[in-house]
Amino acid sequence: MQVRFEDVTLKFGDRTVLDRINFTLPSSELISFLGPSGSGKSTTLYLISGLLDATEGKIYFDDKEVTNLDPVKRGVGLVFQNYALYPHLTVLENIMFPLKMAKVSKKERRRIATEMAELTKIGDQLDKYPRQLSGGQQQRVAISRALAKSPSILLMDEPLSNLDARLRIEMREEIRRIQKETGVTTVFVTHDQEEALSIADHVMVLDDGEIQQMTDPVTLYEDPKNLFIAKFIGSPIINIFTKESRSINKEHSFYNKDWFHFGVRPEHLVIANEKSHLLSATVERIERVGKDIKIHLINDSEKFIVSDVDTEGLNVGDTIYFNADEANTLYFDIEGNRLESRDKDE
Ligand SMILES: Nc1ncnc2c1ncn2[C@@H]1O[C@H](COP(=O)(O)OP(=O)(O)OP(=O)(O)O)[C@@H](O)[C@H]1O
């Protein structure tokens, strides 16, 4: 099922949190809402679920307007960070609970709940209580329960935030598998860009209540619409320079072009010689994490990072020279809007 927002505004008192936002979530896909804390991700999710009412604007599920429809009638499945399981009910009873509320027959409840538990690989834990399960297992129960009523859309609010790093990675793969097996349109809220990029078919990036860009993860990384997206997506962070930057060689032909900021990702800086370089800096630290090598550089107080270069013979304190890989250089105007944007969604 497709979700469409038309000029949706949400105010808390006189504070506008979302201001006339418009988007369409494609059917049967996994969509991530990504953004810093307070950007409006959960608010947008609650508007879809009906737990919050829009102050203005219209919300559609396919062609049906649901703006004023009761949350129960919207048929959404919800999964929260804290699992929200009933502690006094077993796994099976937890999954069957919404079906019981919907007056589904006992036999049918058990059949559906067992099927959902098999789907989420929790079928061998049916008689246990939530306290006897790990965080990852509890989240599997919560997902089974949310899917039991065949929701039109599955909404997940930071579902992995309570899990440790390894389990987070395992569970995000599981969520993707379950979404692909069921085909239920799913929204996954996170503030973790790596999580969003790895799991989602489409990512909607929010900042301060505004949609900055909505596209597939590869386009988001390669073709950011503005400086905010360029800096928010990618780790290590993109290197950004301005016309005033002391690291830039102002003799370089590149300098005369019509940009105010330009950005080069750490893997797109290439070593040059002193005569024809664009950037210069001193090696401050060489960081090795497993096979990944990052060189931290400094020029005056400006810092940047380069990766994927040969570090043999390189020492802290050395001055090195770079050129930017032109095809992968991102240019921005003074307001931070991308120049020559190649956004495929436009
Ligand atoms: N009930 C409320 N009353 C007043 N302001 C609220 C309320 N709920 C949220 N807000 C404000 O709305 C803005 C968006 O909040 P929201 O929870 O949607 O952000 P978020 O992107 O989900 O952030 P986080 O990752 O921290 O949960 C924030 O500035 C928040 O303070």
The ligand as an SDF file (V2000), in Angstrom:
LIG
                    3D

 31 33  0  0  0  0  0  0  0  0999 V2000
    4.0640   16.2720   22.3340 N   0  0  0  0  0  0  0  0  0  0  0  0
    4.8950   17.2180   21.9300 C   0  0  0  0  0  0  0  0  0  0  0  0
    4.7470   18.5020   22.3190 N   0  0  0  0  0  0  0  0  0  0  0  0
    5.5850   19.4720   21.8870 C   0  0  0  0  0  0  0  0  0  0  0  0
    6.6260   19.2680   21.0380 N   0  0  0  0  0  0  0  0  0  0  0  0
    6.8330   18.0180   20.6250 C   0  0  0  0  0  0  0  0  0  0  0  0
    5.9990   16.9230   21.0440 C   0  0  0  0  0  0  0  0  0  0  0  0
    6.4530   15.7860   20.4420 N   0  0  0  0  0  0  0  0  0  0  0  0
    7.5220   16.1600   19.7060 C   0  0  0  0  0  0  0  0  0  0  0  0
    7.7510   17.4790   19.8130 N   0  0  0  0  0  0  0  0  0  0  0  0
    8.8180   18.2380   19.1300 C   0  0  0  0  0  0  0  0  0  0  0  0
    8.7180   17.9820   17.7330 O   0  0  0  0  0  0  0  0  0  0  0  0
    9.9920   17.9080   17.1280 C   0  0  0  0  0  0  0  0  0  0  0  0
   10.1050   16.6130   16.3530 C   0  0  0  0  0  0  0  0  0  0  0  0
   10.0800   15.5380   17.2720 O   0  0  0  0  0  0  0  0  0  0  0  0
   10.2170   14.0200   16.8110 P   0  0  0  0  0  0  0  0  0  0  0  0
   10.0470   13.1670   18.0260 O   0  0  0  0  0  0  0  0  0  0  0  0
    9.3200   13.7580   15.6650 O   0  0  0  0  0  0  0  0  0  0  0  0
   11.7160   13.9770   16.3150 O   0  0  0  0  0  0  0  0  0  0  0  0
   12.5980   12.7210   15.9300 P   0  0  0  0  0  0  0  0  0  0  0  0
   13.2510   13.0690   14.6380 O   0  0  0  0  0  0  0  0  0  0  0  0
   11.7890   11.4750   15.9660 O   0  0  0  0  0  0  0  0  0  0  0  0
   13.6820   12.7470   17.0840 O   0  0  0  0  0  0  0  0  0  0  0  0
   14.2740   11.5870   18.0070 P   0  0  0  0  0  0  0  0  0  0  0  0
   15.2310   10.8180   17.1350 O   0  0  0  0  0  0  0  0  0  0  0  0
   14.9540   12.3480   19.0910 O   0  0  0  0  0  0  0  0  0  0  0  0
   13.1080   10.7670   18.4790 O   0  0  0  0  0  0  0  0  0  0  0  0
   11.0080   18.0280   18.2470 C   0  0  0  0  0  0  0  0  0  0  0  0
   11.5140   19.3230   18.2660 O   0  0  0  0  0  0  0  0  0  0  0  0
   10.2050   17.7490   19.5060 C   0  0  0  0  0  0  0  0  0  0  0  0
   10.7210   18.4640   20.5990 O   0  0  0  0  0  0  0  0  0  0  0  0
  1  2  1  0
  2  3  1  0
  2  7  2  0
  3  4  2  0
  4  5  1  0
  5  6  2  0
  6  7  1  0
  6 10  1  0
  7  8  1  0
  8  9  2  0
  9 10  1  0
 10 11  1  0
 11 12  1  0
 11 30  1  0
 12 13  1  0
 13 14  1  0
 13 28  1  0
 14 15  1  0
 15 16  1  0
 16 17  2  0
 16 18  1  0
 16 19  1  0
 19 20  1  0
 20 21  2  0
 20 22  1  0
 20 23  1  0
 23 24  1  0
 24 25  2  0
 24 26  1  0
 24 27  1  0
 28 29  1  0
 28 30  1  0
 30 31  1  0
M  END
$$$$
